[in-house]
Structures are given as structure tokens and as C-alpha cells.
Amino acid sequence: MGTEEPVVTGMGEALNTALETNIEASTIIEEFTAILPWVGVMVGAAFVIYEARKLIKGAGKGKVRV
């Protein structure tokens, strides 16, 4: 009953391979540097949205600052 090896295909195979490989500092740094530009874009977008909401909120009260 428990002697057969399960057949792994598709996403399961990729997950199995990822779990069996060693995680090294260089791999983590490579992945981090790959997403770093997107982090910068998200921080910039969050700042623009924050400032726009302040302008819209103050416009109804006559407190628009330019």
C-alpha cells in the first residue's frame, strides 16, 4: 500500500525541485534585486496616492495647498 512512488507532474514537480535545492545567500540576493525596481514603483505610487487623497480631502474644505 505505501510502497509505490507517487507520480509528480506539473507544479508539483517544480515545487519538489525547489524544496530539494539548497537556499543560498546569493540566490536570495538575486531574487531581491530582481524585485527591487517594483518595490520602488510601489513606494512611489503609494506616495502619489497619499498626496492626491490629501488634496481631494482638503478641496471640499477650501484648504487646497499647492
Phi and psi restraints in degrees (value plus and minus 20) as a CYANA .aco file:
   2 GLY   PHI    -128.6   -88.6
   2 GLY   PSI      -1.6    38.4
   3 THR   PHI    -112.5   -72.5
   3 THR   PSI     -35.9     4.1
   4 GLU   PHI    -102.7   -62.7
   4 GLU   PSI     120.8   160.8
   5 GLU   PHI     -99.3   -59.3
   5 GLU   PSI     113.8   153.8
   6 PRO   PHI     -89.7   -49.7
   6 PRO   PSI     125.4   165.4
   7 VAL   PHI    -106.5   -66.5
   7 VAL   PSI     101.0   141.0
   8 VAL   PHI    -129.8   -89.8
   8 VAL   PSI     105.4   145.4
   9 THR   PHI    -156.3  -116.3
   9 THR   PSI     141.4   181.4
  10 GLY   PHI      42.4    82.4
  10 GLY   PSI    -149.9  -109.9
  11 MET   PHI     -83.5   -43.5
  11 MET   PSI     -53.7   -13.7
  12 GLY   PHI     -81.8   -41.8
  12 GLY   PSI     -58.4   -18.4
  13 GLU   PHI     -86.5   -46.5
  13 GLU   PSI     -62.7   -22.7
  14 ALA   PHI     -84.9   -44.9
  14 ALA   PSI     -59.7   -19.7
  15 LEU   PHI     -86.8   -46.8
  15 LEU   PSI     -61.4   -21.4
  16 ASN   PHI     -82.1   -42.1
  16 ASN   PSI     -63.7   -23.7
  17 THR   PHI     -83.4   -43.4
  17 THR   PSI     -62.0   -22.0
  18 ALA   PHI     -85.0   -45.0
  18 ALA   PSI     -57.3   -17.3
  19 LEU   PHI     -94.0   -54.0
  19 LEU   PSI     -46.8    -6.8
  20 GLU   PHI    -104.2   -64.2
  20 GLU   PSI     -40.5    -0.5
  21 THR   PHI    -101.0   -61.0
  21 THR   PSI     134.0   174.0
  22 ASN   PHI    -100.2   -60.2
  22 ASN   PSI     120.2   160.2
  23 ILE   PHI    -113.4   -73.4
  23 ILE   PSI     104.2   144.2
  24 GLU   PHI    -138.9   -98.9
  24 GLU   PSI     140.0   180.0
  25 ALA   PHI     -79.5   -39.5
  25 ALA   PSI     -58.9   -18.9
  26 SER   PHI     -84.5   -44.5
  26 SER   PSI     -56.1   -16.1
  27 THR   PHI     -86.1   -46.1
  27 THR   PSI     -62.9   -22.9
  28 ILE   PHI     -83.5   -43.5
  28 ILE   PSI     -63.1   -23.1
  29 ILE   PHI     -84.6   -44.6
  29 ILE   PSI     -60.1   -20.1
  30 GLU   PHI     -81.9   -41.9
  30 GLU   PSI     -64.8   -24.8
  31 GLU   PHI     -86.0   -46.0
  31 GLU   PSI     -59.2   -19.2
  32 PHE   PHI     -84.7   -44.7
  32 PHE   PSI     -65.0   -25.0
  33 THR   PHI     -87.6   -47.6
  33 THR   PSI     -45.6    -5.6
  34 ALA   PHI     -90.3   -50.3
  34 ALA   PSI     -53.2   -13.2
  35 ILE   PHI    -115.9   -75.9
  35 ILE   PSI     -27.4    12.6
  36 LEU   PHI     -77.3   -37.3
  36 LEU   PSI     -62.9   -22.9
  37 PRO   PHI     -80.0   -40.0
  37 PRO   PSI     -56.9   -16.9
  38 TRP   PHI     -88.0   -48.0
  38 TRP   PSI     -53.7   -13.7
  39 VAL   PHI     -84.1   -44.1
  39 VAL   PSI     -62.2   -22.2
  40 GLY   PHI     -82.0   -42.0
  40 GLY   PSI     -60.9   -20.9
  41 VAL   PHI     -84.1   -44.1
  41 VAL   PSI     -63.4   -23.4
  42 MET   PHI     -85.6   -45.6
  42 MET   PSI     -59.5   -19.5
  43 VAL   PHI     -85.3   -45.3
  43 VAL   PSI     -62.9   -22.9
  44 GLY   PHI     -82.8   -42.8
  44 GLY   PSI     -63.1   -23.1
  45 ALA   PHI     -84.6   -44.6
  45 ALA   PSI     -60.2   -20.2
  46 ALA   PHI     -82.7   -42.7
  46 ALA   PSI     -59.4   -19.4
  47 PHE   PHI     -86.0   -46.0
  47 PHE   PSI     -63.1   -23.1
  48 VAL   PHI     -83.5   -43.5
  48 VAL   PSI     -63.6   -23.6
  49 ILE   PHI     -84.1   -44.1
  49 ILE   PSI     -60.6   -20.6
  50 TYR   PHI     -80.0   -40.0
  50 TYR   PSI     -68.1   -28.1
  51 GLU   PHI     -86.9   -46.9
  51 GLU   PSI     -58.7   -18.7
  52 ALA   PHI     -84.7   -44.7
  52 ALA   PSI     -59.6   -19.6
  53 ARG   PHI     -85.7   -45.7
  53 ARG   PSI     -56.9   -16.9
  54 LYS   PHI     -83.7   -43.7
  54 LYS   PSI     -62.2   -22.2
  55 LEU   PHI     -84.9   -44.9
  55 LEU   PSI     -63.6   -23.6
  56 ILE   PHI     -86.6   -46.6
  56 ILE   PSI     -61.0   -21.0
  57 LYS   PHI     -85.1   -45.1
  57 LYS   PSI     -60.6   -20.6
  58 GLY   PHI     -97.8   -57.8
  58 GLY   PSI     -39.9     0.1
  59 ALA   PHI     -84.8   -44.8
  59 ALA   PSI     -55.9   -15.9
  60 GLY   PHI     -90.2   -50.2
  60 GLY   PSI     -41.2    -1.2
  61 LYS   PHI    -122.0   -82.0
  61 LYS   PSI     -17.1    22.9
  62 GLY   PHI      53.2    93.2
  62 GLY   PSI       9.4    49.4
  63 LYS   PHI    -136.5   -96.5
  63 LYS   PSI      17.6    57.6
  64 VAL   PHI     -93.2   -53.2
  64 VAL   PSI     108.1   148.1
  65 ARG   PHI    -133.2   -93.2
  65 ARG   PSI     114.5   154.5
